[in-house]
Amino acid sequence: MRSIGLLAVAGVLGAGVLAGYGCEAQTAGRAMENSSRIGPDGTAVVTRVVPVPKTVSAEAQRMLGRPASEAAAPETLEVRRVHTDEWQNRTGEVFRRMYPATVTPKTIAGVPTRVVTPEVMTEAKRGRVLINLHGGGFDSDSGSLTESIPVASLTGTTVIAVLYRLAPEHPFPAGLDDAVAVYREVLKTHRAKDVGIFGTSAGAILTGEAAVRIRDLGLPLPGALGIFSGMGDFSKNGDSIAMYALNGLSGHLDVPRADGTGRMWGGRR
């Protein structure tokens, strides 16, 4: 069983703005309890005890309930990239066995991509394509294989995973330029309504940015967008960034910065 403590600060108009957090397991001799109080300055301190749900599989329960260190584990960008690349290659191979598909490197409009072709594709799907913009905080690849292989196999649709340029070597709008360049090229062989763009985390943000850029350029709009676990305003933190670590309710969390910024690469840090 895990517990969450949330510190919410009342806004000018009475809206709660999540500004910090506390997260700890039960301590020996002191069981955490559900509680809430409002301070004289309007600050709300809320504690909720969240047990592992019994509505998920036994495997999921074990995964959610496994202990995780809450200590910070700083790593350089170089080390982070090594870890994400190793994870993509290792898990990508596992996914290829689970979700039969072929992965082919291909340069499109001068941009490196991975074209993921499902083993089974109906005639109706042959004219369709999905463009994946992977996650990874804009500075690493945390999804070009793990996001694309299952989607290609389960939907029976070709997926083009765009290996867009990464920050900080290539700050905004380099990645966006790459995504739109690939979309433009795909339009030469596909109808816009047969093209979808999707992404997770940083890729979700990039998907929204690409849609706006495509509209502003007067290009035909894609038939579908998939925006998963993204955010829409870098100047404001959402609740989830203060409550959840990468693996859920356990693990280290950095205190969100008041100005809403962090390790998110744009035109400036």
N, C-alpha and C positions, 0 to 999 in steps of 0.2 A: 504494500500500500504506500502511495506517495502522497505528499501534501503540497499545496501551492499557497503561497502568500502573495497577494496582489496589493500594490500601493497605487491607488488612483487619485489623481488630483482634479478637483472640480474646475471646469473652465469658466470663463467670464459669463457665459450664458447658461451655466449650470450643467453643461455637458461634461461627462467624465473623460479625461484624457489620461491614458495609461502612461505613467512616467517612470515606473521602476518595478521591482519585483523582489520576492524572496522565494527560494525553493529549497526544501529540505525534506529528508525522510524522517520517519519517526525516530526520536532519540531515545536512548535507553532510559527507562523510568519516567518518561514524559511523553505521553501520547498526544499527538496533535488533534485538535478539535475544530469543527466548523465554527467560525466566528466572524463578526464584522462590527466595525465601529466608525463613527464619523468624528473627526477631530474638530476643534473650535475654528480652524481655518478652512474647513470644508474637505480636508483630506480624508479619503475613505481607505481604511485598512481592512482587507478581506482575506480570510484564510479558508480554504476549501480542501477537504481531504478527498482524494480521488483514488478509489480502489481500481485495481485491474479489472476491466469489464469481463463478465462471464458470458457475454453475448458473442464473443469472437472465438475463433478456434483455439485449441490447446496450444498450438504452435505460436499463434499470435499472443496469447497470454504470457507464454514464456519469454517472448521477445520484449513485450511491453514491461514485464516485471523484472527484467535482468538489471542488476546494479550497474550504475555508471558513475564515474568520478565527476564531481562538480568542480574540481580544480581546473583552473585555466591551463591550457596547453598551447602556448604560442608557437607558431610555426612560420617560417619565412614563406614567401610566395613560391620560391623555387621548390621547397619541400612540399608545399600544398599541391603544386602541379604534378610532382612526381607521384604523390599519393592518388590524386584524382585520375591520372593517366593509368596507373596500375589498376585501379578499381574499375575503370571503364573496360580495359582489356580483359581483366579476369572475369568480371560479371557479364560483360558482353559475350564472352565465349559460353558461359553458362546459359545465357538467354538464347543464344543461337540454337542450343540443344533443346531448350524448352519451347521456343517459338521459331520453328524452321523458317529461315530466311537467308538470303545471300547479301553480303555487304561488299560493295565495290567502290574503291576510291575513284573520284571523278572531279575534274576541275570544271566549274560552270561559271562563265562570265569572269574568269580569272580568280575565282574563289574556290578553295579546296572544299570538297563535300564528301559525304559518304552516302551512296545510294543503296538503300535497303529494299530489296525485292523479296516479297513473300513467296514461299514455295508454292502456295495455291492462290490463284487469282482468277476470278470470273471474268468473262468477256466485258461485262458492264463496268468493271473496275479498271480495265486497262487504260482508259483515257483519263483516269484521275490520278492526282498526286498530292501528297502532303509534304509541306516544308517544315522541318523541325529546327527550332532555334534553341539550342541546349542551355541548361542552367550551368551555374558555376561562378556566380558573383561577378560576372563580366571579365574575370581574370584567369579562369581555368575552364576545362571541359569536364563537367560533371553529368553529362547526359546524352552525348551524341549517339552512343550505342544503347544505353539502358532505357532511354526514352523512345528511341526509334524502332528497335527490333520488335518489342511486343506489339506496338501499335501497327506496324506493317503486317505482322503475322495475323493478328486478331481481326484486323479490318480487311485484309486481303488487298491492301493498297500500297503502292510504292511510296516510300518516304525518302526525302532528300534531307539529310542532316547537314546543316551549314556549319562549317568550321570557321566561323567569322573571326576576324582579328580581335585580339584580346588586349585589355588594358593591363598595366599602365603604359605599356609600350605603344599601344594604339587606343587612345581615349576616344570617347564619344566625339563624332558620330561614326567612327570607323566600322564598328560592328553593324550598325544600322545600314550604312552604305552597302556593306557586303550582302546583307539580307535582302535588300531591295534589288540589288544587281542580280541575284539569283532568281528572284521573282520575275523580274523583267525578262530574263532569258527563258524561263519556263513558259511564259506567256506566248513565246514564239511557236510552241508546239502543243499548247493546251489552252482550252477556254478558261477564262478566269473563274467561272462558276464551278469548274472541275478541280480547282486548286484550293487547298486549305493551308493555313499557317498555324502552327501551335508551338508552345514552349512552356517550360516550367521555371519558376523562380526568376533568375535574370532573363531567361529566355521568354518568360511570360511578359515581362516588361518590354523586352525587345519586340515581341509580337504586337503589342499595342502601339509602340512607336512606329513599327513598319506599316501598320494599317493607316495611321495618320499620314505618314510620308507618301504612301501609295495614293491616298486620296488627294493630297496636296499637289502631287505630280500629274493628276488627271488620268492616272492609269485605271484600268478596270479593276474593281475591287474583288478580292478573293471570295470564294463561295462560303468559306467558313473560317472562323478564328477559334483557337483553343488557348485560353489564358488560365494557367494553373499555378496557384501559390505565388502570385505576383503582388506588386504594390503599384499604386498610381501616383504617389506624391512623395518625392525624396525629402521634402521639408517636414514631413510629419510621420511619426512612427505609428504603425498599426498595433493593435493589442497583441497579435500573435507573436511579434518579434520580442515582446517582453515576457511571454508566458512559455514558449516552446523552444526547446533545443532542437537540433537537427533530427534526433531520434524520438522526439516527443517531450514528455514531461520530465525526463531525466537527463542529466548531463549539464555541462557548464553553460551558463548564459551570461553574456556581457550586459551590463546595465545600459539601456538605450540612451543615446545622447540627446540632450534637450533640443538641439537644433535639427534632429532627425537624420543627421549624417552618420556615416560609418564607413565600413569597407565596401562602398559602392562607388564604382568608377564612372565619372562623367567628364565634363569638360574641366572640372576641378575636383579636388579631394573634398 
